[in-house]
Amino acid sequence: MKSILPLIFLSTALTAFSQSITAKQLLKNTITYHDPNNTWANFNGTFTVVMSTPNASKRTSNISINLPAEYFNIEAKRDTTTTTYTMNKGKCKKKYNGKILDSLNAKAKNMSCDRATHYKNYYTYLYGLPMKLKRRWHKPKSKRGKENIYG
C-alpha cells in the first residue's frame, strides 16, 4: 500500500499539470519550429536523398524545388540507370539516361507524368507539411483524442 500511494499521487500530479493545447496552437508551434522565418512559400533549393533498400543497390536522387517558379526536378541514379522527371508550371518532361522520352517510350520504361506529379507532391508535402496545413482551406479540428492505430 505504501508503494501505491506515491504512484497514485504522481499520476494525478502529471495529469493535473499536463499541457492543454488547441489544434491551431499546435500547428502554429510546429510551423514556428520548422519555418521560423516564414520562407517556405519562397523555397528555392536543391537537396540529395540517398535511399537504400534490402537486396537492391542504393538510389541517389538529386531534387530541385522552386516553389515561386512552380518548378520541380528529380534525377534518380541507380547503378547505370538515370531517370529524370521535371514539372515546370504543370508541364511534364521525362528523361531516361539523359534522353527525352515521348509517351510511348516512357510507358515502356514505366515512366509517366502521373509519377512525376506523385514525386513532386511527395517531396513538397514531406518537407513542407506543416506549412501546407496552414492554407486557408484547412481548419484544424479543436477536438483532441487518443487513437489506437495498431488495434
TIVO-2410 file (N, C-alpha, C; in nm, 3 decimals):
# residues 151
REC num residu      c1      c2      c3 atome chaine
REC   1      M   0.082  -0.119   0.000     N      A
REC   1      M   0.000   0.000   0.000    CA      A
REC   1      M   0.087   0.126   0.000     C      A
REC   2      K   0.199   0.120   0.074     N      A
REC   2      K   0.286   0.237   0.081    CA      A
REC   2      K   0.344   0.271  -0.056     C      A
REC   3      S   0.372   0.171  -0.139     N      A
REC   3      S   0.431   0.198  -0.270    CA      A
REC   3      S   0.327   0.244  -0.373     C      A
REC   4      I   0.202   0.215  -0.350     N      A
REC   4      I   0.096   0.256  -0.442    CA      A
REC   4      I   0.059   0.403  -0.423     C      A
REC   5      L   0.062   0.453  -0.301     N      A
REC   5      L   0.025   0.591  -0.272    CA      A
REC   5      L   0.111   0.691  -0.351     C      A
REC   6      P   0.244   0.680  -0.349     N      A
REC   6      P   0.323   0.775  -0.429    CA      A
REC   6      P   0.294   0.764  -0.579     C      A
REC   7      L   0.268   0.644  -0.626     N      A
REC   7      L   0.237   0.624  -0.767    CA      A
REC   7      L   0.106   0.694  -0.804     C      A
REC   8      I   0.006   0.682  -0.720     N      A
REC   8      I  -0.123   0.750  -0.744    CA      A
REC   8      I  -0.104   0.901  -0.741     C      A
REC   9      F  -0.028   0.950  -0.644     N      A
REC   9      F  -0.001   1.094  -0.632    CA      A
REC   9      F   0.071   1.146  -0.757     C      A
REC  10      L   0.171   1.073  -0.801     N      A
REC  10      L   0.249   1.114  -0.917    CA      A
REC  10      L   0.163   1.117  -1.043     C      A
REC  11      S   0.082   1.015  -1.066     N      A
REC  11      S  -0.002   1.012  -1.187    CA      A
REC  11      S  -0.107   1.122  -1.182     C      A
REC  12      T  -0.161   1.154  -1.065     N      A
REC  12      T  -0.258   1.261  -1.051    CA      A
REC  12      T  -0.192   1.396  -1.077     C      A
REC  13      A  -0.072   1.415  -1.026     N      A
REC  13      A   0.000   1.540  -1.047    CA      A
REC  13      A   0.034   1.561  -1.194     C      A
REC  14      L   0.079   1.456  -1.261     N      A
REC  14      L   0.112   1.467  -1.403    CA      A
REC  14      L  -0.010   1.501  -1.485     C      A
REC  15      T  -0.123   1.442  -1.454     N      A
REC  15      T  -0.246   1.469  -1.526    CA      A
REC  15      T  -0.290   1.613  -1.502     C      A
REC  16      A  -0.279   1.660  -1.380     N      A
REC  16      A  -0.324   1.794  -1.345    CA      A
REC  16      A  -0.238   1.902  -1.411     C      A
REC  17      F  -0.108   1.876  -1.428     N      A
REC  17      F  -0.018   1.977  -1.480    CA      A
REC  17      F   0.018   1.956  -1.628     C      A
REC  18      S  -0.046   1.862  -1.693     N      A
REC  18      S  -0.015   1.839  -1.835    CA      A
REC  18      S  -0.065   1.955  -1.919     C      A
REC  19      Q  -0.003   1.974  -2.036     N      A
REC  19      Q  -0.040   2.084  -2.124    CA      A
REC  19      Q  -0.174   2.058  -2.190     C      A
REC  20      S  -0.247   2.163  -2.209     N      A
REC  20      S  -0.369   2.158  -2.286    CA      A
REC  20      S  -0.348   2.255  -2.401     C      A
REC  21      I  -0.343   2.203  -2.524     N      A
REC  21      I  -0.312   2.287  -2.639    CA      A
REC  21      I  -0.416   2.261  -2.748     C      A
REC  22      T  -0.456   2.367  -2.816     N      A
REC  22      T  -0.553   2.352  -2.924    CA      A
REC  22      T  -0.481   2.309  -3.051     C      A
REC  23      A  -0.558   2.261  -3.147     N      A
REC  23      A  -0.500   2.219  -3.274    CA      A
REC  23      A  -0.436   2.337  -3.347     C      A
REC  24      K  -0.500   2.454  -3.341     N      A
REC  24      K  -0.443   2.573  -3.405    CA      A
REC  24      K  -0.311   2.612  -3.342     C      A
REC  25      Q  -0.302   2.604  -3.209     N      A
REC  25      Q  -0.178   2.639  -3.141    CA      A
REC  25      Q  -0.068   2.537  -3.172     C      A
REC  26      L  -0.105   2.410  -3.179     N      A
REC  26      L  -0.008   2.306  -3.214    CA      A
REC  26      L   0.048   2.331  -3.354     C      A
REC  27      L  -0.039   2.363  -3.450     N      A
REC  27      L   0.005   2.392  -3.585    CA      A
REC  27      L   0.095   2.515  -3.588     C      A
REC  28      K   0.058   2.618  -3.516     N      A
REC  28      K   0.139   2.740  -3.509    CA      A
REC  28      K   0.277   2.709  -3.452     C      A
REC  29      N   0.281   2.631  -3.344     N      A
REC  29      N   0.409   2.595  -3.282    CA      A
REC  29      N   0.495   2.512  -3.377     C      A
REC  30      T   0.432   2.422  -3.451     N      A
REC  30      T   0.505   2.337  -3.545    CA      A
REC  30      T   0.565   2.421  -3.657     C      A
REC  31      I   0.487   2.513  -3.712     N      A
REC  31      I   0.538   2.599  -3.820    CA      A
REC  31      I   0.649   2.689  -3.767     C      A
REC  32      T   0.633   2.742  -3.648     N      A
REC  32      T   0.737   2.826  -3.588    CA      A
REC  32      T   0.867   2.749  -3.575     C      A
REC  33      Y   0.859   2.622  -3.543     N      A
REC  33      Y   0.980   2.540  -3.530    CA      A
REC  33      Y   1.040   2.508  -3.666     C      A
REC  34      H   0.958   2.465  -3.763     N      A
REC  34      H   1.008   2.418  -3.892    CA      A
REC  34      H   1.035   2.530  -3.992     C      A
REC  35      D   0.966   2.641  -3.981     N      A
REC  35      D   0.982   2.752  -4.075    CA      A
REC  35      D   0.980   2.884  -3.997     C      A
REC  36      P   1.082   2.906  -3.911     N      A
REC  36      P   1.079   3.021  -3.821    CA      A
REC  36      P   1.078   3.156  -3.893     C      A
REC  37      N   1.132   3.163  -4.014     N      A
REC  37      N   1.138   3.290  -4.086    CA      A
REC  37      N   1.029   3.301  -4.193     C      A
REC  38      N   0.935   3.206  -4.193     N      A
REC  38      N   0.822   3.208  -4.286    CA      A
REC  38      N   0.870   3.216  -4.432     C      A
REC  39      T   0.964   3.128  -4.468     N      A
REC  39      T   1.023   3.133  -4.602    CA      A
REC  39      T   0.980   3.017  -4.692     C      A
REC  40      W   0.899   2.923  -4.642     N      A
REC  40      W   0.864   2.805  -4.722    CA      A
REC  40      W   0.797   2.844  -4.855     C      A
REC  41      A   0.711   2.942  -4.856     N      A
REC  41      A   0.641   2.980  -4.979    CA      A
REC  41      A   0.738   3.028  -5.087     C      A
REC  42      N   0.857   3.071  -5.047     N      A
REC  42      N   0.958   3.119  -5.141    CA      A
REC  42      N   1.074   3.022  -5.155     C      A
REC  43      F   1.053   2.897  -5.114     N      A
REC  43      F   1.162   2.799  -5.116    CA      A
REC  43      F   1.214   2.778  -5.258     C      A
REC  44      N   1.345   2.783  -5.272     N      A
REC  44      N   1.413   2.756  -5.398    CA      A
REC  44      N   1.544   2.689  -5.359     C      A
REC  45      G   1.549   2.558  -5.371     N      A
REC  45      G   1.669   2.488  -5.328    CA      A
REC  45      G   1.682   2.350  -5.389     C      A
REC  46      T   1.798   2.291  -5.362     N      A
REC  46      T   1.831   2.159  -5.412    CA      A
REC  46      T   1.884   2.076  -5.297     C      A
REC  47      F   1.848   1.949  -5.294     N      A
REC  47      F   1.899   1.860  -5.191    CA      A
REC  47      F   1.909   1.719  -5.248     C      A
REC  48      T   1.982   1.635  -5.178     N      A
REC  48      T   2.007   1.498  -5.223    CA      A
REC  48      T   1.950   1.400  -5.121     C      A
REC  49      V   1.884   1.296  -5.171     N      A
REC  49      V   1.831   1.190  -5.087    CA      A
REC  49      V   1.894   1.059  -5.134     C      A
REC  50      V   1.954   0.986  -5.042     N      A
REC  50      V   2.010   0.855  -5.075    CA      A
REC  50      V   1.923   0.750  -5.008     C      A
REC  51      M   1.866   0.662  -5.089     N      A
REC  51      M   1.777   0.559  -5.035    CA      A
REC  51      M   1.843   0.423  -5.052     C      A
REC  52      S   1.842   0.347  -4.945     N      A
REC  52      S   1.893   0.211  -4.953    CA      A
REC  52      S   1.782   0.115  -4.911     C      A
REC  53      T   1.771   0.006  -4.985     N      A
REC  53      T   1.671  -0.096  -4.955    CA      A
REC  53      T   1.739  -0.232  -4.957     C      A
REC  54      P   1.686  -0.327  -4.883     N      A
REC  54      P   1.745  -0.461  -4.883    CA      A
REC  54      P   1.743  -0.522  -5.024     C      A
REC  55      N   1.847  -0.593  -5.057     N      A
REC  55      N   1.859  -0.666  -5.184    CA      A
REC  55      N   1.854  -0.576  -5.308     C      A
REC  56      A   1.891  -0.448  -5.293     N      A
REC  56      A   1.897  -0.357  -5.408    CA      A
REC  56      A   2.009  -0.257  -5.384     C      A
REC  57      S   2.063  -0.206  -5.492     N      A
REC  57      S   2.167  -0.105  -5.478    CA      A
REC  57      S   2.104   0.028  -5.437     C      A
REC  58      K   2.185   0.119  -5.384     N      A
REC  58      K   2.131   0.246  -5.338    CA      A
REC  58      K   2.085   0.331  -5.456     C      A
REC  59      R   1.987   0.416  -5.427     N      A
REC  59      R   1.938   0.511  -5.526    CA      A
REC  59      R   1.966   0.651  -5.474     C      A
REC  60      T   2.035   0.730  -5.554     N      A
REC  60      T   2.067   0.867  -5.517    CA      A
REC  60      T   1.980   0.961  -5.600     C      A
REC  61      S   1.902   1.043  -5.532     N      A
REC  61      S   1.812   1.136  -5.600    CA      A
REC  61      S   1.854   1.279  -5.570     C      A
REC  62      N   1.877   1.356  -5.676     N      A
REC  62      N   1.902   1.500  -5.663    CA      A
REC  62      N   1.771   1.570  -5.694     C      A
REC  63      I   1.723   1.647  -5.599     N      A
REC  63      I   1.590   1.707  -5.608    CA      A
REC  63      I   1.602   1.859  -5.606     C      A
REC  64      S   1.537   1.924  -5.702     N      A
REC  64      S   1.533   2.071  -5.706    CA      A
REC  64      S   1.387   2.114  -5.698     C      A
REC  65      I   1.362   2.206  -5.607     N      A
REC  65      I   1.226   2.260  -5.590    CA      A
REC  65      I   1.237   2.412  -5.592     C      A
REC  66      N   1.156   2.475  -5.675     N      A
REC  66      N   1.145   2.620  -5.677    CA      A
REC  66      N   0.996   2.651  -5.672     C      A
REC  67      L   0.945   2.673  -5.552     N      A
REC  67      L   0.801   2.693  -5.534    CA      A
REC  67      L   0.749   2.817  -5.606     C      A
REC  68      P   0.817   2.935  -5.599     N      A
REC  68      P   0.762   3.051  -5.670    CA      A
REC  68      P   0.754   3.031  -5.821     C      A
REC  69      A   0.850   2.957  -5.878     N      A
REC  69      A   0.852   2.935  -6.023    CA      A
REC  69      A   0.771   2.812  -6.063     C      A
REC  70      E   0.711   2.742  -5.965     N      A
REC  70      E   0.635   2.619  -5.990    CA      A
REC  70      E   0.719   2.516  -6.066     C      A
REC  71      Y   0.840   2.494  -6.015     N      A
REC  71      Y   0.935   2.404  -6.080    CA      A
REC  71      Y   0.976   2.293  -5.984     C      A
REC  72      F   0.980   2.171  -6.037     N      A
REC  72      F   1.025   2.055  -5.961    CA      A
REC  72      F   1.105   1.965  -6.054     C      A
REC  73      N   1.220   1.916  -6.006     N      A
REC  73      N   1.302   1.824  -6.084    CA      A
REC  73      N   1.361   1.719  -5.990     C      A
REC  74      I   1.354   1.593  -6.033     N      A
REC  74      I   1.418   1.486  -5.959    CA      A
REC  74      I   1.497   1.400  -6.058     C      A
REC  75      E   1.625   1.384  -6.028     N      A
REC  75      E   1.711   1.299  -6.107    CA      A
REC  75      E   1.759   1.186  -6.017     C      A
REC  76      A   1.715   1.066  -6.047     N      A
REC  76      A   1.746   0.950  -5.963    CA      A
REC  76      A   1.842   0.858  -6.036     C      A
REC  77      K   1.951   0.821  -5.966     N      A
REC  77      K   2.051   0.731  -6.025    CA      A
REC  77      K   2.058   0.603  -5.944     C      A
REC  78      R   2.047   0.491  -6.014     N      A
REC  78      R   2.067   0.360  -5.952    CA      A
REC  78      R   2.149   0.278  -6.051     C      A
REC  79      D   2.264   0.233  -6.005     N      A
REC  79      D   2.357   0.159  -6.091    CA      A
REC  79      D   2.389   0.244  -6.215     C      A
REC  80      T   2.357   0.195  -6.334     N      A
REC  80      T   2.389   0.269  -6.457    CA      A
REC  80      T   2.267   0.339  -6.516     C      A
REC  81      T   2.157   0.341  -6.443     N      A
REC  81      T   2.032   0.399  -6.493    CA      A
REC  81      T   2.003   0.531  -6.424     C      A
REC  82      T   1.970   0.632  -6.504     N      A
REC  82      T   1.930   0.762  -6.452    CA      A
REC  82      T   1.793   0.797  -6.508     C      A
REC  83      T   1.699   0.824  -6.418     N      A
REC  83      T   1.566   0.871  -6.460    CA      A
REC  83      T   1.548   1.013  -6.409     C      A
REC  84      T   1.489   1.096  -6.494     N      A
REC  84      T   1.467   1.235  -6.458    CA      A
REC  84      T   1.323   1.273  -6.488     C      A
REC  85      Y   1.260   1.335  -6.388     N      A
REC  85      Y   1.124   1.388  -6.404    CA      A
REC  85      Y   1.131   1.538  -6.377     C      A
REC  86      T   1.073   1.616  -6.465     N      A
REC  86      T   1.068   1.761  -6.446    CA      A
REC  86      T   0.925   1.808  -6.461     C      A
REC  87      M   0.880   1.885  -6.364     N      A
REC  87      M   0.750   1.951  -6.372    CA      A
REC  87      M   0.778   2.101  -6.371     C      A
REC  88      N   0.739   2.169  -6.478     N      A
REC  88      N   0.763   2.312  -6.489    CA      A
REC  88      N   0.630   2.380  -6.525     C      A
REC  89      K   0.573   2.446  -6.427     N      A
REC  89      K   0.442   2.511  -6.442    CA      A
REC  89      K   0.337   2.413  -6.495     C      A
REC  90      G   0.340   2.291  -6.444     N      A
REC  90      G   0.242   2.190  -6.480    CA      A
REC  90      G   0.278   2.108  -6.602     C      A
REC  91      K   0.383   2.145  -6.673     N      A
REC  91      K   0.426   2.070  -6.790    CA      A
REC  91      K   0.531   1.967  -6.748     C      A
REC  92      C   0.516   1.848  -6.802     N      A
REC  92      C   0.598   1.734  -6.760    CA      A
REC  92      C   0.699   1.695  -6.867     C      A
REC  93      K   0.822   1.664  -6.824     N      A
REC  93      K   0.924   1.607  -6.912    CA      A
REC  93      K   0.983   1.487  -6.841     C      A
REC  94      K   1.015   1.385  -6.919     N      A
REC  94      K   1.075   1.263  -6.865    CA      A
REC  94      K   1.201   1.233  -6.944     C      A
REC  95      K   1.307   1.195  -6.874     N      A
REC  95      K   1.431   1.155  -6.940    CA      A
REC  95      K   1.475   1.020  -6.884     C      A
REC  96      Y   1.533   0.942  -6.972     N      A
REC  96      Y   1.590   0.813  -6.932    CA      A
REC  96      Y   1.733   0.811  -6.983     C      A
REC  97      N   1.827   0.805  -6.890     N      A
REC  97      N   1.970   0.813  -6.922    CA      A
REC  97      N   2.001   0.934  -7.010     C      A
REC  98      G   1.940   1.046  -6.976     N      A
REC  98      G   1.968   1.172  -7.043    CA      A
REC  98      G   1.890   1.198  -7.171     C      A
REC  99      K   1.813   1.102  -7.219     N      A
REC  99      K   1.737   1.120  -7.343    CA      A
REC  99      K   1.591   1.148  -7.311     C      A
REC 100      I   1.537   1.254  -7.372     N      A
REC 100      I   1.396   1.289  -7.352    CA      A
REC 100      I   1.310   1.180  -7.415     C      A
REC 101      L   1.208   1.138  -7.341     N      A
REC 101      L   1.120   1.031  -7.387    CA      A
REC 101      L   0.984   1.084  -7.430     C      A
REC 102      D   0.931   1.027  -7.537     N      A
REC 102      D   0.793   1.054  -7.572    CA      A
REC 102      D   0.706   0.960  -7.488     C      A
REC 103      S   0.575   0.975  -7.497     N      A
REC 103      S   0.487   0.897  -7.410    CA      A
REC 103      S   0.497   0.747  -7.435     C      A
REC 104      L   0.519   0.706  -7.558     N      A
REC 104      L   0.529   0.563  -7.591    CA      A
REC 104      L   0.655   0.500  -7.529     C      A
REC 105      N   0.769   0.567  -7.550     N      A
REC 105      N   0.894   0.517  -7.491    CA      A
REC 105      N   0.894   0.527  -7.339     C      A
REC 106      A   0.830   0.630  -7.287     N      A
REC 106      A   0.820   0.645  -7.141    CA      A
REC 106      A   0.740   0.530  -7.081     C      A
REC 107      K   0.632   0.493  -7.147     N      A
REC 107      K   0.548   0.384  -7.097    CA      A
REC 107      K   0.628   0.254  -7.093     C      A
REC 108      A   0.711   0.231  -7.193     N      A
REC 108      A   0.794   0.111  -7.197    CA      A
REC 108      A   0.894   0.108  -7.081     C      A
REC 109      K   0.934   0.226  -7.034     N      A
REC 109      K   1.028   0.237  -6.921    CA      A
REC 109      K   0.955   0.253  -6.788     C      A
REC 110      N   0.824   0.241  -6.790     N      A
REC 110      N   0.740   0.257  -6.671    CA      A
REC 110      N   0.753   0.397  -6.612     C      A
REC 111      M   0.760   0.496  -6.698     N      A
REC 111      M   0.769   0.636  -6.657    CA      A
REC 111      M   0.643   0.708  -6.706     C      A
REC 112      S   0.593   0.800  -6.623     N      A
REC 112      S   0.471   0.873  -6.662    CA      A
REC 112      S   0.468   1.009  -6.594     C      A
REC 113      C   0.384   1.095  -6.646     N      A
REC 113      C   0.364   1.226  -6.584    CA      A
REC 113      C   0.291   1.212  -6.451     C      A
REC 114      D   0.209   1.109  -6.438     N      A
REC 114      D   0.145   1.083  -6.308    CA      A
REC 114      D   0.251   1.056  -6.202     C      A
REC 115      R   0.354   0.981  -6.239     N      A
REC 115      R   0.463   0.953  -6.144    CA      A
REC 115      R   0.540   1.081  -6.113     C      A
REC 116      A   0.561   1.166  -6.213     N      A
REC 116      A   0.629   1.294  -6.189    CA      A
REC 116      A   0.549   1.379  -6.090     C      A
REC 117      T   0.418   1.383  -6.109     N      A
REC 117      T   0.331   1.457  -6.016    CA      A
REC 117      T   0.337   1.397  -5.877     C      A
REC 118      H   0.338   1.265  -5.870     N      A
REC 118      H   0.348   1.196  -5.741    CA      A
REC 118      H   0.477   1.236  -5.670     C      A
REC 119      Y   0.590   1.233  -5.739     N      A
REC 119      Y   0.717   1.272  -5.677    CA      A
REC 119      Y   0.714   1.417  -5.631     C      A
REC 120      K   0.660   1.505  -5.714     N      A
REC 120      K   0.652   1.647  -5.676    CA      A
REC 120      K   0.569   1.663  -5.550     C      A
REC 121      N   0.451   1.602  -5.548     N      A
REC 121      N   0.364   1.612  -5.430    CA      A
REC 121      N   0.429   1.549  -5.308     C      A
REC 122      Y   0.491   1.434  -5.326     N      A
REC 122      Y   0.553   1.364  -5.214    CA      A
REC 122      Y   0.661   1.450  -5.149     C      A
REC 123      Y   0.754   1.501  -5.227     N      A
REC 123      Y   0.866   1.576  -5.168    CA      A
REC 123      Y   0.825   1.714  -5.118     C      A
REC 124      T   0.731   1.782  -5.185     N      A
REC 124      T   0.690   1.912  -5.133    CA      A
REC 124      T   0.605   1.896  -5.007     C      A
REC 125      Y   0.526   1.789  -4.999     N      A
REC 125      Y   0.450   1.765  -4.876    CA      A
REC 125      Y   0.539   1.713  -4.765     C      A
REC 126      L   0.632   1.624  -4.798     N      A
REC 126      L   0.721   1.568  -4.696    CA      A
REC 126      L   0.799   1.678  -4.625     C      A
REC 127      Y   0.855   1.771  -4.701     N      A
REC 127      Y   0.938   1.874  -4.642    CA      A
REC 127      Y   0.861   2.000  -4.607     C      A
REC 128      G   0.737   2.014  -4.653     N      A
REC 128      G   0.661   2.136  -4.625    CA      A
REC 128      G   0.527   2.112  -4.561     C      A
REC 129      L   0.507   1.996  -4.501     N      A
REC 129      L   0.375   1.961  -4.449    CA      A
REC 129      L   0.317   2.062  -4.350     C      A
REC 130      P   0.388   2.102  -4.247     N      A
REC 130      P   0.324   2.197  -4.154    CA      A
REC 130      P   0.278   2.325  -4.224     C      A
REC 131      M   0.357   2.373  -4.319     N      A
REC 131      M   0.320   2.496  -4.388    CA      A
REC 131      M   0.203   2.472  -4.483     C      A
REC 132      K   0.193   2.353  -4.541     N      A
REC 132      K   0.079   2.321  -4.627    CA      A
REC 132      K  -0.050   2.319  -4.546     C      A
REC 133      L  -0.041   2.274  -4.422     N      A
REC 133      L  -0.161   2.267  -4.338    CA      A
REC 133      L  -0.212   2.404  -4.300     C      A
REC 134      K  -0.130   2.505  -4.316     N      A
REC 134      K  -0.168   2.641  -4.279    CA      A
REC 134      K  -0.263   2.705  -4.381     C      A
REC 135      R  -0.275   2.645  -4.498     N      A
REC 135      R  -0.361   2.703  -4.602    CA      A
REC 135      R  -0.500   2.732  -4.548     C      A
REC 136      R  -0.566   2.827  -4.609     N      A
REC 136      R  -0.698   2.869  -4.564    CA      A
REC 136      R  -0.800   2.756  -4.564     C      A
REC 137      W  -0.792   2.667  -4.661     N      A
REC 137      W  -0.892   2.561  -4.670    CA      A
REC 137      W  -0.881   2.461  -4.558     C      A
REC 138      H  -0.771   2.460  -4.488     N      A
REC 138      H  -0.754   2.361  -4.382    CA      A
REC 138      H  -0.788   2.425  -4.248     C      A
REC 139      K  -0.886   2.369  -4.181     N      A
REC 139      K  -0.924   2.417  -4.049    CA      A
REC 139      K  -0.901   2.304  -3.950     C      A
REC 140      P  -0.798   2.316  -3.867     N      A
REC 140      P  -0.771   2.209  -3.771    CA      A
REC 140      P  -0.889   2.190  -3.676     C      A
REC 141      K  -0.919   2.067  -3.646     N      A
REC 141      K  -1.026   2.037  -3.552    CA      A
REC 141      K  -0.977   2.066  -3.411     C      A
REC 142      S  -1.065   2.124  -3.331     N      A
REC 142      S  -1.028   2.154  -3.194    CA      A
REC 142      S  -1.032   2.030  -3.106     C      A
REC 143      K  -1.107   1.931  -3.148     N      A
REC 143      K  -1.123   1.811  -3.068    CA      A
REC 143      K  -0.993   1.730  -3.067     C      A
REC 144      R  -0.953   1.690  -2.948     N      A
REC 144      R  -0.835   1.607  -2.933    CA      A
REC 144      R  -0.879   1.472  -2.883     C      A
REC 145      G  -0.797   1.373  -2.904     N      A
REC 145      G  -0.829   1.242  -2.854    CA      A
REC 145      G  -0.717   1.145  -2.880     C      A
REC 146      K  -0.733   1.027  -2.826     N      A
REC 146      K  -0.634   0.924  -2.847    CA      A
REC 146      K  -0.690   0.821  -2.943     C      A
REC 147      E  -0.604   0.768  -3.028     N      A
REC 147      E  -0.644   0.663  -3.120    CA      A
REC 147      E  -0.547   0.549  -3.109     C      A
REC 148      N  -0.599   0.429  -3.119     N      A
REC 148      N  -0.516   0.311  -3.119    CA      A
REC 148      N  -0.501   0.269  -3.265     C      A
REC 149      I  -0.384   0.293  -3.322     N      A
REC 149      I  -0.363   0.270  -3.464    CA      A
REC 149      I  -0.345   0.123  -3.497     C      A
REC 150      Y  -0.276   0.050  -3.413     N      A
REC 150      Y  -0.243  -0.089  -3.444    CA      A
REC 150      Y  -0.336  -0.190  -3.381     C      A
REC 151      G  -0.452  -0.147  -3.337     N      A
REC 151      G  -0.552  -0.242  -3.286    CA      A
REC 151      G  -0.531  -0.269  -3.144     C      A
***
